[in-house]
């Protein structure tokens, strides 16, 4: 087995579970049914939907084994990028002022960033020789930038959809509007820290912790109580996936001091040497 970090193991296991879940009866019909029949390139989109659980399961398993980990990371990263281009970018291009489309893009971008970090770490020699722009220290740096851009989308969504965010704050916490503003602001601050390289490790870790707390405090109680709706169950799954991917991105800083103000290049080299 080849496990680069604890986050790597959690990320891989998450995709195995998602792949198995996607093979359950009714899953394909539900997703395909959401596509209008007049959607451009519908055949390609349907193919991506049917391929998703198999890709997730195969890549999740492959990430655990040394001989297949690099190829699995490459395939998963490529698939997530293709999903982003096919299902997320078109909505932004059609309605560039609608923030929710950026938030939706950000969810896939965080997953892609996690897969990209693993690919940059685990890429086989052939990839490193021919795809150096996406592997090694350069790949890690670019994955972090993609992650930071997704955090900006998350932060702005908290402000744009305050009426939807504040009610999600657990009832036992006071000042729901304050917490909605606070968590949106912390996403933006974390993005800034990662982009400029100031306290970047701390910024990544705190953003991952925040996603984990959303999973634990907002969605898990509904799961335990058995009152969760199908839509909320989907939010729980997405929140868990984002936490796992954010954990991988945070792991890429493990040789960087918590409060360091360093260049992206030196931080990327430190991440590569951590293997």
N, C-alpha and C positions, 0 to 999 in steps of 0.2 A: 504493500500500500504506500501511497505518497500523499501525505497530508501536510500542506504548507503551514496551516494554522488551524486553530479551533474554529474560526469563522469559516474556513474552507470546508470543514466537515459538516457544519450546520447548514451551509449553503447547499452542498451536494445532497445531503439528506432531505432538505426541503424540496428540491426538484424531483427527487425520487417519489416522494409522497404526492406531489402535484401531478406527476406523470401517471401514477396509479389512479388517482382521483379522476383524471381526465379520461380514463378508459372505462369508467362506470357507465352503465346504460343511461341514455338520455343526454349525456354531456354534449355530444356532437350536434344533435338535433337542436338543442337549446341555443348554442352559439351560432350555428348556421341560420337558424330562424330569425336571428337579430339582424341579418344582412338583407337590405332591400334587394329585390330581384333585379332592379335596374342599376345596381352598383357597378361602376366601371371596374373591370378586371375581377369580377366576382369569382370566376373559376380559380384564379390564383389565390384569392383570399380564403376560399373554401378549402383549398389544398393546404394552406398554412394552418388552418384550424384543425384539420384532420391529422396533420403532422405533429402538432404541438405536444400532445401527451407522449408520443413515442420519442420525440426529441428530448423532452424533459427527463423521461425515465432513463433513456440510454445515456444521456450526458451526465445525469446525476450519478449513475452507477460508474460511468467511466472516470469521473473525477476522483474516485476513491483508489484507482489503481495506477501504478507508476507508468506502465506502458501505454495506457490510454488517456491519462489525465490531460496531457497537452492537446491531443486531438479533440477530446471531449470539451475542453474549455474553448477551443477554437470554434467548434460547431455551435455550441450554446451561444457564444458571443455573436456569431454571424446570424444565427436564427433570431435572436432578440433584436439585432439591428434591422433585420428584414421585417420583423413584426412592427417595429417602430415606424419604418418607412411606409409600410402598407396600411396600418391601422391608426396611426397617431398623427403623422405629419400632414396627411391630406386635410384633416379637420382644421388644423392650425392655418393652413394655406387658404382654406375657404373662409374661415372666420377668425382672422388674426387678433381681433380685440376681445374674444371670448376666453377668459382666463381658465375655465375648467378644462379646456383642451390642452393647455400647457401643463396643468396638473396631471392629466391623464398621460401625457407624454412623459412627464417626470417619473411616473411610476415605472414605466418600461425602461427609462434611462438609468434609474438606480440599479435595476437588475442587470442591465447591460454593463454598467460600470463595475459591478461585482464580478461578472464573468470576464470582463476585460482585464481586471487585476490578475485573476487566476491565469488567464491566457498569457499575459505578459510574464508572469512568474514561470509557468510550466511549459511554454512553447518549445517544441522540439527544435533541433539544430537547423533543420530545413527552413522553418519559419523564421528563426532568428537571422538567418543569412539573407532571406529574400523579403521578409516582412518586418524589417527592423524598426520601421516607423510605428508599429503596433505592439512590439514586444519589448522586453527588458525595461530599463529605466524610463525610456520614452513612452512606452505603452502605459506604465503605471501613472506617470504624470498626466497623460491625456485622459485616463480613466477617472482620475480625481477631478479633473476639470469638468468632465461630463456629469459626475456626481454633484458637483457644486452647482452647476446650472439647474439640475433637477431640484436642488434645495431652494433655489430662488423661486421656482414655480410653486413649490409647496408653501413657502412663506407668503407669497402674494395671494395665494388662494385663501389663506386664513383671513386676510383683510377683505378680499373681494366677496367672500361668502361667509361673513361673520355670523349671519343669522342661522347658517347651517352648522358652523363650527362650535359656537358657544354652547348649544344644547347638548353637545357630545361630552362636555366636561362632566365628570362624575358628580352626582347630586350632593355628595358629602363635602365637596370642595366649594368654598365660597367664591364670589367674584368670577363668575363664568366668563363674562366678557373680557375681563383682565387676562385670564389664562389663554383665551383665544388670541388676543393681541400679543401676549408674551411669547407663546409658542411660535406664532408666525414670525415675530422679530428674531427669535433665536435661530430659526432656519436661515434667515437672511444674514445674520451675523456669522453663522457657521460657514455659509457659502463664501462670504468675504474672506474669512480666515484661511480657507482652503485655497482660494484663488490667488491671494497675495502671499501665501506661505507664512503667515504669522500665527503662531499657536495652532497650526493646521492639524496636528494630531489631536489636540484637545477638542478642536472644533468638530472633527470627524467623529470622535468618540461620543461627544455630547449629543450630536445629531442622531447617532445610532441609538443611544440611550433613550432619547426622546421618542423615537419610533417604537422602541421596545415598550416604553411606558404607555404609549397609546394602545398597543396590543394588550398589555396587561390590565390597564385600568378602564379602558373604554369598551373593548370588545370581549375580553375573556369573561367578565361577570355575566354578560348576556348569554354567552355559550354555556356557562355553568348553570344559570337559572333556567335554561331551556326556553327562553322567550325570544331568542334571536330570530330575525326574519331571514329569508334567503338572501336579500340584498346585504344585510348586515353580516351574514356569514361570509359573503364574498369580500366585504371590507376587512374582516378578521384575517382572511387568507392573504389578502394583499398586504396588510400591515405586517404580518409575520414575514412574508417574502422580502419586503423592504428592509426589515430589521436584519434579516440574514445577510442581504447584500451589503447593507451599510456596515455590518460587522467586518466583512471582507475588506472593504475600502479602508476601514480603520486599521485593520491588521497590516495594511501596506505601509503604515507609519511606525511600525513597532521598533525600529532602530532610531527613530527621531525623538529627541527630547520633547516632553509635553509642552513646554513653553518656548520652544525654539522659534526664532525668526530666521528662517533659512531659505535659500533659493530652492525652486522646484527641482533643479537639476541635482543638487546635493541630496535632497530628500529622496529623489527617485533612486539614486545610486545606493543610498542606505537601505532602501526597501529591497533592492535586488540582492544585496549582500546578506540579507536576513535569511535567504534560503539555505 
